[in-house]
Amino acid sequence: MRGVYYRYTNFDQSADEAAFFLALDDEERDLDSDVNEDLSYLSKTFLTGNCYNRWFDKSFTLIVLPNSSNI
């Protein structure tokens, strides 16, 4: 799917030239938890996400959750 999308658009060039990246997550996350295990899970999910909407070559990535809260 990614190859097909790249073939017909200039998304790859736009992503390469962008100063930052906006990741729109579709999974709810509980940000009010004080449990260390949950915080470890949240850290891992915010770092890697679902592995297709994170760009590690950008110095800044804004992650927006479905309830419009951001990280």
PyMOL Python script that loads the backbone (N, CA, C, O; Angstrom):
from pymol import cmd

cmd.read_pdbstr("""\
ATOM      1  N   MET A   1       0.819  -1.187   0.000  1.00  0.00           N
ATOM      2  CA  MET A   1       0.000   0.000   0.000  1.00  0.00           C
ATOM      3  C   MET A   1       0.868   1.258   0.000  1.00  0.00           C
ATOM      4  O   MET A   1       0.586   2.219  -0.716  1.00  0.00           O
ATOM      5  N   ARG A   2       1.919   1.240   0.806  1.00  0.00           N
ATOM      6  CA  ARG A   2       2.786   2.410   0.892  1.00  0.00           C
ATOM      7  C   ARG A   2       3.425   2.726  -0.458  1.00  0.00           C
ATOM      8  O   ARG A   2       3.512   3.889  -0.851  1.00  0.00           O
ATOM      9  N   GLY A   3       3.875   1.679  -1.171  1.00  0.00           N
ATOM     10  CA  GLY A   3       4.479   1.873  -2.481  1.00  0.00           C
ATOM     11  C   GLY A   3       3.506   2.466  -3.479  1.00  0.00           C
ATOM     12  O   GLY A   3       3.876   3.316  -4.288  1.00  0.00           O
ATOM     13  N   VAL A   4       2.265   2.019  -3.421  1.00  0.00           N
ATOM     14  CA  VAL A   4       1.235   2.549  -4.319  1.00  0.00           C
ATOM     15  C   VAL A   4       0.978   4.016  -4.007  1.00  0.00           C
ATOM     16  O   VAL A   4       0.862   4.835  -4.919  1.00  0.00           O
ATOM     17  N   TYR A   5       0.889   4.349  -2.730  1.00  0.00           N
ATOM     18  CA  TYR A   5       0.627   5.735  -2.340  1.00  0.00           C
ATOM     19  C   TYR A   5       1.775   6.649  -2.757  1.00  0.00           C
ATOM     20  O   TYR A   5       1.546   7.741  -3.277  1.00  0.00           O
ATOM     21  N   TYR A   6       2.999   6.205  -2.530  1.00  0.00           N
ATOM     22  CA  TYR A   6       4.158   7.004  -2.916  1.00  0.00           C
ATOM     23  C   TYR A   6       4.257   7.179  -4.422  1.00  0.00           C
ATOM     24  O   TYR A   6       4.732   8.212  -4.896  1.00  0.00           O
ATOM     25  N   ARG A   7       3.822   6.199  -5.167  1.00  0.00           N
ATOM     26  CA  ARG A   7       3.955   6.256  -6.617  1.00  0.00           C
ATOM     27  C   ARG A   7       3.120   7.385  -7.212  1.00  0.00           C
ATOM     28  O   ARG A   7       3.519   7.981  -8.212  1.00  0.00           O
ATOM     29  N   TYR A   8       1.966   7.689  -6.616  1.00  0.00           N
ATOM     30  CA  TYR A   8       1.043   8.653  -7.204  1.00  0.00           C
ATOM     31  C   TYR A   8       1.028  10.014  -6.509  1.00  0.00           C
ATOM     32  O   TYR A   8       0.255  10.891  -6.896  1.00  0.00           O
ATOM     33  N   THR A   9       1.849  10.199  -5.513  1.00  0.00           N
ATOM     34  CA  THR A   9       1.878  11.493  -4.828  1.00  0.00           C
ATOM     35  C   THR A   9       3.321  11.914  -4.578  1.00  0.00           C
ATOM     36  O   THR A   9       4.260  11.169  -4.858  1.00  0.00           O
ATOM     37  N   ASN A  10       3.473  13.087  -4.063  1.00  0.00           N
ATOM     38  CA  ASN A  10       4.805  13.558  -3.677  1.00  0.00           C
ATOM     39  C   ASN A  10       4.934  13.581  -2.157  1.00  0.00           C
ATOM     40  O   ASN A  10       5.655  14.412  -1.605  1.00  0.00           O
ATOM     41  N   PHE A  11       4.227  12.659  -1.475  1.00  0.00           N
ATOM     42  CA  PHE A  11       4.254  12.612  -0.016  1.00  0.00           C
ATOM     43  C   PHE A  11       5.654  12.362   0.513  1.00  0.00           C
ATOM     44  O   PHE A  11       6.054  12.970   1.506  1.00  0.00           O
ATOM     45  N   ASP A  12       6.407  11.479  -0.132  1.00  0.00           N
ATOM     46  CA  ASP A  12       7.751  11.176   0.366  1.00  0.00           C
ATOM     47  C   ASP A  12       8.634  12.415   0.357  1.00  0.00           C
ATOM     48  O   ASP A  12       9.411  12.623   1.289  1.00  0.00           O
ATOM     49  N   GLN A  13       8.529  13.239  -0.676  1.00  0.00           N
ATOM     50  CA  GLN A  13       9.322  14.468  -0.736  1.00  0.00           C
ATOM     51  C   GLN A  13       8.830  15.460   0.318  1.00  0.00           C
ATOM     52  O   GLN A  13       9.638  16.119   0.971  1.00  0.00           O
ATOM     53  N   SER A  14       7.519  15.570   0.487  1.00  0.00           N
ATOM     54  CA  SER A  14       6.968  16.477   1.497  1.00  0.00           C
ATOM     55  C   SER A  14       7.391  16.062   2.895  1.00  0.00           C
ATOM     56  O   SER A  14       7.739  16.911   3.715  1.00  0.00           O
ATOM     57  N   ALA A  15       7.365  14.770   3.174  1.00  0.00           N
ATOM     58  CA  ALA A  15       7.771  14.274   4.497  1.00  0.00           C
ATOM     59  C   ALA A  15       9.251  14.519   4.732  1.00  0.00           C
ATOM     60  O   ALA A  15       9.653  14.848   5.848  1.00  0.00           O
ATOM     61  N   ASP A  16      10.060  14.366   3.709  1.00  0.00           N
ATOM     62  CA  ASP A  16      11.498  14.600   3.856  1.00  0.00           C
ATOM     63  C   ASP A  16      11.820  16.068   4.108  1.00  0.00           C
ATOM     64  O   ASP A  16      12.769  16.377   4.829  1.00  0.00           O
ATOM     65  N   GLU A  17      11.042  16.976   3.521  1.00  0.00           N
ATOM     66  CA  GLU A  17      11.323  18.401   3.641  1.00  0.00           C
ATOM     67  C   GLU A  17      10.631  19.058   4.834  1.00  0.00           C
ATOM     68  O   GLU A  17      10.878  20.231   5.112  1.00  0.00           O
ATOM     69  N   ALA A  18       9.775  18.332   5.538  1.00  0.00           N
ATOM     70  CA  ALA A  18       9.005  18.909   6.643  1.00  0.00           C
ATOM     71  C   ALA A  18       9.895  19.211   7.843  1.00  0.00           C
ATOM     72  O   ALA A  18      10.861  18.495   8.107  1.00  0.00           O
ATOM     73  N   ALA A  19       9.563  20.271   8.561  1.00  0.00           N
ATOM     74  CA  ALA A  19      10.310  20.637   9.763  1.00  0.00           C
ATOM     75  C   ALA A  19       9.875  19.805  10.963  1.00  0.00           C
ATOM     76  O   ALA A  19      10.665  19.577  11.879  1.00  0.00           O
ATOM     77  N   PHE A  20       8.628  19.353  10.964  1.00  0.00           N
ATOM     78  CA  PHE A  20       8.114  18.511  12.046  1.00  0.00           C
ATOM     79  C   PHE A  20       7.065  17.580  11.463  1.00  0.00           C
ATOM     80  O   PHE A  20       6.685  17.696  10.298  1.00  0.00           O
ATOM     81  N   PHE A  21       6.606  16.656  12.293  1.00  0.00           N
ATOM     82  CA  PHE A  21       5.618  15.689  11.833  1.00  0.00           C
ATOM     83  C   PHE A  21       4.460  15.651  12.819  1.00  0.00           C
ATOM     84  O   PHE A  21       4.671  15.706  14.031  1.00  0.00           O
ATOM     85  N   LEU A  22       3.247  15.559  12.311  1.00  0.00           N
ATOM     86  CA  LEU A  22       2.037  15.477  13.117  1.00  0.00           C
ATOM     87  C   LEU A  22       1.510  14.055  13.042  1.00  0.00           C
ATOM     88  O   LEU A  22       1.179  13.572  11.959  1.00  0.00           O
ATOM     89  N   ALA A  23       1.428  13.379  14.184  1.00  0.00           N
ATOM     90  CA  ALA A  23       0.929  12.001  14.236  1.00  0.00           C
ATOM     91  C   ALA A  23      -0.460  12.007  14.853  1.00  0.00           C
ATOM     92  O   ALA A  23      -0.630  12.423  15.999  1.00  0.00           O
ATOM     93  N   LEU A  24      -1.452  11.549  14.101  1.00  0.00           N
ATOM     94  CA  LEU A  24      -2.825  11.470  14.589  1.00  0.00           C
ATOM     95  C   LEU A  24      -3.100  10.040  15.014  1.00  0.00           C
ATOM     96  O   LEU A  24      -3.324   9.172  14.170  1.00  0.00           O
ATOM     97  N   ASP A  25      -3.085   9.790  16.311  1.00  0.00           N
ATOM     98  CA  ASP A  25      -3.325   8.442  16.822  1.00  0.00           C
ATOM     99  C   ASP A  25      -4.819   8.185  16.928  1.00  0.00           C
ATOM    100  O   ASP A  25      -5.593   9.097  17.221  1.00  0.00           O
ATOM    101  N   ASP A  26      -5.221   6.948  16.692  1.00  0.00           N
ATOM    102  CA  ASP A  26      -6.638   6.606  16.782  1.00  0.00           C
ATOM    103  C   ASP A  26      -6.954   5.722  17.983  1.00  0.00           C
ATOM    104  O   ASP A  26      -8.084   5.255  18.121  1.00  0.00           O
ATOM    105  N   GLU A  27      -5.979   5.487  18.849  1.00  0.00           N
ATOM    106  CA  GLU A  27      -6.183   4.663  20.036  1.00  0.00           C
ATOM    107  C   GLU A  27      -6.209   5.541  21.278  1.00  0.00           C
ATOM    108  O   GLU A  27      -5.327   6.376  21.483  1.00  0.00           O
ATOM    109  N   GLU A  28      -7.237   5.342  22.110  1.00  0.00           N
ATOM    110  CA  GLU A  28      -7.335   6.089  23.369  1.00  0.00           C
ATOM    111  C   GLU A  28      -6.227   5.657  24.320  1.00  0.00           C
ATOM    112  O   GLU A  28      -5.862   4.482  24.347  1.00  0.00           O
ATOM    113  N   ARG A  29      -5.692   6.584  25.095  1.00  0.00           N
ATOM    114  CA  ARG A  29      -4.681   6.274  26.087  1.00  0.00           C
ATOM    115  C   ARG A  29      -5.038   6.982  27.388  1.00  0.00           C
ATOM    116  O   ARG A  29      -5.502   8.122  27.375  1.00  0.00           O
ATOM    117  N   ASP A  30      -4.821   6.307  28.502  1.00  0.00           N
ATOM    118  CA  ASP A  30      -5.110   6.875  29.816  1.00  0.00           C
ATOM    119  C   ASP A  30      -3.877   7.623  30.314  1.00  0.00           C
ATOM    120  O   ASP A  30      -2.887   7.004  30.703  1.00  0.00           O
ATOM    121  N   LEU A  31      -3.935   8.938  30.303  1.00  0.00           N
ATOM    122  CA  LEU A  31      -2.779   9.752  30.680  1.00  0.00           C
ATOM    123  C   LEU A  31      -2.757  10.099  32.162  1.00  0.00           C
ATOM    124  O   LEU A  31      -1.819  10.749  32.623  1.00  0.00           O
ATOM    125  N   ASP A  32      -3.766   9.682  32.918  1.00  0.00           N
ATOM    126  CA  ASP A  32      -3.844  10.030  34.332  1.00  0.00           C
ATOM    127  C   ASP A  32      -3.295   8.946  35.243  1.00  0.00           C
ATOM    128  O   ASP A  32      -3.432   9.041  36.463  1.00  0.00           O
ATOM    129  N   SER A  33      -2.689   7.938  34.688  1.00  0.00           N
ATOM    130  CA  SER A  33      -2.220   6.810  35.488  1.00  0.00           C
ATOM    131  C   SER A  33      -0.914   7.148  36.200  1.00  0.00           C
ATOM    132  O   SER A  33      -0.030   7.786  35.629  1.00  0.00           O
ATOM    133  N   ASP A  34      -0.806   6.711  37.463  1.00  0.00           N
ATOM    134  CA  ASP A  34       0.420   6.910  38.233  1.00  0.00           C
ATOM    135  C   ASP A  34       1.213   5.626  38.404  1.00  0.00           C
ATOM    136  O   ASP A  34       2.257   5.630  39.057  1.00  0.00           O
ATOM    137  N   VAL A  35       0.749   4.553  37.844  1.00  0.00           N
ATOM    138  CA  VAL A  35       1.412   3.261  37.992  1.00  0.00           C
ATOM    139  C   VAL A  35       2.624   3.218  37.069  1.00  0.00           C
ATOM    140  O   VAL A  35       2.501   3.514  35.880  1.00  0.00           O
ATOM    141  N   ASN A  36       3.794   2.854  37.597  1.00  0.00           N
ATOM    142  CA  ASN A  36       5.030   2.836  36.810  1.00  0.00           C
ATOM    143  C   ASN A  36       4.928   1.934  35.594  1.00  0.00           C
ATOM    144  O   ASN A  36       5.457   2.262  34.532  1.00  0.00           O
ATOM    145  N   GLU A  37       4.251   0.797  35.737  1.00  0.00           N
ATOM    146  CA  GLU A  37       4.116  -0.122  34.612  1.00  0.00           C
ATOM    147  C   GLU A  37       3.337   0.531  33.472  1.00  0.00           C
ATOM    148  O   GLU A  37       3.694   0.380  32.304  1.00  0.00           O
ATOM    149  N   ASP A  38       2.276   1.254  33.817  1.00  0.00           N
ATOM    150  CA  ASP A  38       1.495   1.947  32.805  1.00  0.00           C
ATOM    151  C   ASP A  38       2.296   3.072  32.167  1.00  0.00           C
ATOM    152  O   ASP A  38       2.190   3.300  30.962  1.00  0.00           O
ATOM    153  N   LEU A  39       3.093   3.773  32.955  1.00  0.00           N
ATOM    154  CA  LEU A  39       3.913   4.853  32.406  1.00  0.00           C
ATOM    155  C   LEU A  39       4.958   4.313  31.439  1.00  0.00           C
ATOM    156  O   LEU A  39       5.265   4.950  30.431  1.00  0.00           O
ATOM    157  N   SER A  40       5.504   3.144  31.744  1.00  0.00           N
ATOM    158  CA  SER A  40       6.454   2.509  30.839  1.00  0.00           C
ATOM    159  C   SER A  40       5.774   2.148  29.524  1.00  0.00           C
ATOM    160  O   SER A  40       6.343   2.349  28.451  1.00  0.00           O
ATOM    161  N   TYR A  41       4.565   1.619  29.607  1.00  0.00           N
ATOM    162  CA  TYR A  41       3.797   1.277  28.405  1.00  0.00           C
ATOM    163  C   TYR A  41       3.491   2.533  27.590  1.00  0.00           C
ATOM    164  O   TYR A  41       3.640   2.535  26.368  1.00  0.00           O
ATOM    165  N   LEU A  42       3.063   3.602  28.270  1.00  0.00           N
ATOM    166  CA  LEU A  42       2.757   4.847  27.565  1.00  0.00           C
ATOM    167  C   LEU A  42       3.992   5.407  26.871  1.00  0.00           C
ATOM    168  O   LEU A  42       3.909   5.871  25.734  1.00  0.00           O
ATOM    169  N   SER A  43       5.124   5.365  27.542  1.00  0.00           N
ATOM    170  CA  SER A  43       6.367   5.860  26.939  1.00  0.00           C
ATOM    171  C   SER A  43       6.699   5.103  25.666  1.00  0.00           C
ATOM    172  O   SER A  43       7.059   5.697  24.650  1.00  0.00           O
ATOM    173  N   LYS A  44       6.576   3.796  25.734  1.00  0.00           N
ATOM    174  CA  LYS A  44       6.872   2.971  24.564  1.00  0.00           C
ATOM    175  C   LYS A  44       5.896   3.246  23.423  1.00  0.00           C
ATOM    176  O   LYS A  44       6.294   3.316  22.261  1.00  0.00           O
ATOM    177  N   THR A  45       4.609   3.402  23.763  1.00  0.00           N
ATOM    178  CA  THR A  45       3.629   3.651  22.712  1.00  0.00           C
ATOM    179  C   THR A  45       3.801   5.018  22.082  1.00  0.00           C
ATOM    180  O   THR A  45       3.620   5.170  20.874  1.00  0.00           O
ATOM    181  N   PHE A  46       4.148   6.015  22.882  1.00  0.00           N
ATOM    182  CA  PHE A  46       4.344   7.338  22.307  1.00  0.00           C
ATOM    183  C   PHE A  46       5.615   7.403  21.462  1.00  0.00           C
ATOM    184  O   PHE A  46       5.689   8.178  20.508  1.00  0.00           O
ATOM    185  N   LEU A  47       6.592   6.608  21.803  1.00  0.00           N
ATOM    186  CA  LEU A  47       7.828   6.588  21.027  1.00  0.00           C
ATOM    187  C   LEU A  47       7.640   5.878  19.692  1.00  0.00           C
ATOM    188  O   LEU A  47       8.058   6.388  18.652  1.00  0.00           O
ATOM    189  N   THR A  48       7.016   4.710  19.716  1.00  0.00           N
ATOM    190  CA  THR A  48       6.911   3.913  18.490  1.00  0.00           C
ATOM    191  C   THR A  48       5.530   3.927  17.866  1.00  0.00           C
ATOM    192  O   THR A  48       5.400   3.709  16.661  1.00  0.00           O
ATOM    193  N   GLY A  49       4.506   4.175  18.647  1.00  0.00           N
ATOM    194  CA  GLY A  49       3.151   4.179  18.117  1.00  0.00           C
ATOM    195  C   GLY A  49       2.798   2.850  17.494  1.00  0.00           C
ATOM    196  O   GLY A  49       3.137   1.793  18.026  1.00  0.00           O
ATOM    197  N   ASN A  50       2.118   2.906  16.368  1.00  0.00           N
ATOM    198  CA  ASN A  50       1.759   1.687  15.660  1.00  0.00           C
ATOM    199  C   ASN A  50       2.761   1.391  14.547  1.00  0.00           C
ATOM    200  O   ASN A  50       2.499   0.579  13.660  1.00  0.00           O
ATOM    201  N   CYS A  51       3.881   2.041  14.606  1.00  0.00           N
ATOM    202  CA  CYS A  51       5.024   1.822  13.701  1.00  0.00           C
ATOM    203  C   CYS A  51       4.817   2.325  12.282  1.00  0.00           C
ATOM    204  O   CYS A  51       5.683   2.101  11.436  1.00  0.00           O
ATOM    205  N   TYR A  52       3.727   2.984  11.987  1.00  0.00           N
ATOM    206  CA  TYR A  52       3.607   3.555  10.651  1.00  0.00           C
ATOM    207  C   TYR A  52       3.243   5.030  10.665  1.00  0.00           C
ATOM    208  O   TYR A  52       3.012   5.606   9.602  1.00  0.00           O
ATOM    209  N   ASN A  53       3.184   5.649  11.813  1.00  0.00           N
ATOM    210  CA  ASN A  53       2.931   7.087  11.819  1.00  0.00           C
ATOM    211  C   ASN A  53       3.938   7.867  12.669  1.00  0.00           C
ATOM    212  O   ASN A  53       3.632   8.952  13.162  1.00  0.00           O
ATOM    213  N   ARG A  54       5.129   7.312  12.835  1.00  0.00           N
ATOM    214  CA  ARG A  54       6.203   8.015  13.540  1.00  0.00           C
ATOM    215  C   ARG A  54       7.383   8.177  12.589  1.00  0.00           C
ATOM    216  O   ARG A  54       7.750   7.240  11.880  1.00  0.00           O
ATOM    217  N   TRP A  55       7.969   9.358  12.576  1.00  0.00           N
ATOM    218  CA  TRP A  55       9.122   9.638  11.722  1.00  0.00           C
ATOM    219  C   TRP A  55      10.280   9.994  12.639  1.00  0.00           C
ATOM    220  O   TRP A  55      10.262  11.029  13.305  1.00  0.00           O
ATOM    221  N   PHE A  56      11.274   9.141  12.667  1.00  0.00           N
ATOM    222  CA  PHE A  56      12.368   9.306  13.614  1.00  0.00           C
ATOM    223  C   PHE A  56      13.438  10.277  13.131  1.00  0.00           C
ATOM    224  O   PHE A  56      14.330  10.635  13.900  1.00  0.00           O
ATOM    225  N   ASP A  57      13.370  10.710  11.879  1.00  0.00           N
ATOM    226  CA  ASP A  57      14.374  11.656  11.404  1.00  0.00           C
ATOM    227  C   ASP A  57      13.938  13.108  11.611  1.00  0.00           C
ATOM    228  O   ASP A  57      14.665  14.023  11.224  1.00  0.00           O
ATOM    229  N   LYS A  58      12.781  13.335  12.206  1.00  0.00           N
ATOM    230  CA  LYS A  58      12.312  14.687  12.504  1.00  0.00           C
ATOM    231  C   LYS A  58      12.660  15.031  13.946  1.00  0.00           C
ATOM    232  O   LYS A  58      12.562  14.184  14.835  1.00  0.00           O
ATOM    233  N   SER A  59      13.061  16.257  14.170  1.00  0.00           N
ATOM    234  CA  SER A  59      13.444  16.647  15.526  1.00  0.00           C
ATOM    235  C   SER A  59      12.227  16.876  16.417  1.00  0.00           C
ATOM    236  O   SER A  59      12.358  16.919  17.641  1.00  0.00           O
ATOM    237  N   PHE A  60      11.051  17.023  15.820  1.00  0.00           N
ATOM    238  CA  PHE A  60       9.845  17.291  16.600  1.00  0.00           C
ATOM    239  C   PHE A  60       8.673  16.541  15.992  1.00  0.00           C
ATOM    240  O   PHE A  60       8.408  16.663  14.796  1.00  0.00           O
ATOM    241  N   THR A  61       7.971  15.767  16.807  1.00  0.00           N
ATOM    242  CA  THR A  61       6.753  15.080  16.380  1.00  0.00           C
ATOM    243  C   THR A  61       5.658  15.394  17.386  1.00  0.00           C
ATOM    244  O   THR A  61       5.818  15.140  18.579  1.00  0.00           O
ATOM    245  N   LEU A  62       4.556  15.939  16.916  1.00  0.00           N
ATOM    246  CA  LEU A  62       3.408  16.230  17.764  1.00  0.00           C
ATOM    247  C   LEU A  62       2.429  15.074  17.631  1.00  0.00           C
ATOM    248  O   LEU A  62       1.987  14.752  16.529  1.00  0.00           O
ATOM    249  N   ILE A  63       2.090  14.450  18.754  1.00  0.00           N
ATOM    250  CA  ILE A  63       1.172  13.315  18.760  1.00  0.00           C
ATOM    251  C   ILE A  63      -0.161  13.802  19.300  1.00  0.00           C
ATOM    252  O   ILE A  63      -0.229  14.322  20.414  1.00  0.00           O
ATOM    253  N   VAL A  64      -1.227  13.636  18.515  1.00  0.00           N
ATOM    254  CA  VAL A  64      -2.562  14.053  18.932  1.00  0.00           C
ATOM    255  C   VAL A  64      -3.417  12.810  19.109  1.00  0.00           C
ATOM    256  O   VAL A  64      -3.486  11.963  18.219  1.00  0.00           O
ATOM    257  N   LEU A  65      -4.068  12.705  20.263  1.00  0.00           N
ATOM    258  CA  LEU A  65      -4.913  11.561  20.588  1.00  0.00           C
ATOM    259  C   LEU A  65      -6.351  11.818  20.133  1.00  0.00           C
ATOM    260  O   LEU A  65      -6.700  12.961  19.839  1.00  0.00           O
ATOM    261  N   PRO A  66      -7.187  10.789  20.068  1.00  0.00           N
ATOM    262  CA  PRO A  66      -8.561  10.958  19.581  1.00  0.00           C
ATOM    263  C   PRO A  66      -9.397  11.955  20.382  1.00  0.00           C
ATOM    264  O   PRO A  66     -10.304  12.575  19.826  1.00  0.00           O
ATOM    265  N   ASN A  67      -9.118  12.120  21.652  1.00  0.00           N
ATOM    266  CA  ASN A  67      -9.886  13.080  22.454  1.00  0.00           C
ATOM    267  C   ASN A  67      -9.286  14.488  22.370  1.00  0.00           C
ATOM    268  O   ASN A  67      -9.600  15.348  23.193  1.00  0.00           O
ATOM    269  N   SER A  68      -8.447  14.713  21.402  1.00  0.00           N
ATOM    270  CA  SER A  68      -7.820  16.007  21.088  1.00  0.00           C
ATOM    271  C   SER A  68      -6.756  16.442  22.079  1.00  0.00           C
ATOM    272  O   SER A  68      -6.271  17.570  21.991  1.00  0.00           O
ATOM    273  N   SER A  69      -6.377  15.589  23.016  1.00  0.00           N
ATOM    274  CA  SER A  69      -5.248  15.948  23.873  1.00  0.00           C
ATOM    275  C   SER A  69      -3.963  15.669  23.108  1.00  0.00           C
ATOM    276  O   SER A  69      -3.925  14.784  22.253  1.00  0.00           O
ATOM    277  N   ASN A  70      -2.933  16.408  23.409  1.00  0.00           N
ATOM    278  CA  ASN A  70      -1.671  16.198  22.702  1.00  0.00           C
ATOM    279  C   ASN A  70      -0.545  15.990  23.694  1.00  0.00           C
ATOM    280  O   ASN A  70      -0.671  16.274  24.885  1.00  0.00           O
ATOM    281  N   ILE A  71       0.554  15.487  23.170  1.00  0.00           N
ATOM    282  CA  ILE A  71       1.692  15.148  24.007  1.00  0.00           C
ATOM    283  C   ILE A  71       2.896  15.937  23.555  1.00  0.00           C
ATOM    284  O   ILE A  71       3.975  15.801  24.131  1.00  0.00           O
TER     285      ILE A  71
END
""", "prot")
cmd.dss("prot")
cmd.show_as("cartoon", "prot")
cmd.util.cbc("prot")
cmd.orient("prot")
